[in-house]
Amino acid sequence: MKQAIIIGTRPDRTKQFNNCWNSIKSPYLKIAIDCDGYEIGKIKWVIDHTDIDEFVFLQDSVEIKDNTLFDVCFSTTHSVSICDYPNPFGCYLGKYKRSVLEKIDLPNIKTKVDSVDYESRFFIDYTRYEKLDQVGGSLANVENYVEKWGHKVMKIENEYLIKYKSIWTRDML
C-alpha cells in the first residue's frame, strides 16, 4: 500500500510551508502540492497525478508536535479525521483513501468562500462511503492569538499538532 503525507501550499506561503515541512520527522513520503482549487484541488491532484492509496492531508499552516500522528493514522484501516471543528475533516485535515475519494464527485473550488462552504458538505459526502476514526483532541477555535509570519493568527493545538489559522470568522473571508 502506498502512503504519503501531503502538504497543501501556495507560492506566497514559504515561511508557513517551511515550518510545516521541517516539523515532520517521519519515514513516510512527503509531497508538497501547489495547485489551484484550494484544499479540494490539492486532494484531487493526488488522485489524478499519483498512485498513492492513502494519504494524510495537512495545510501548510500546521506544525507537527508529535510525529506518531502518522503511525496512528496509517495503522487504522479507516479514514481518519485529524480536526473535529467545525465538523470531522475540519480544515480538510485527515487521512484519506483513494478508494473513497474516487467515488465522490469533487467540485472545482474557485474561491476561499467556496472552500469553506464545501468543508461541511465534503464530510457528509465522504462518510457516505467510509466510517471515520478521530485522532487527537479537539481543535476547536479558542481565544489564543499569536504573531506568526508577520500577522496575527489563532493558535489551536492538541497533543499531535498546532494549527495556525489566519481566518477564523466568515467576516474575514
PyMOL commands that set and color helices and strands:
alter all, ss='L'
color gray80, all
select helices_A, chain A and resi 14-23+38-49+68-75+90-92+98-101+112-127+170-172
alter helices_A, ss='H'
color red, helices_A
select strands_A, chain A and resi 3-8+29-33+54-59+62-64+79-81+94-97+132-134+145-148+151-157+161-165
alter strands_A, ss='S'
color yellow, strands_A
deselect
rebuild
show_as cartoon
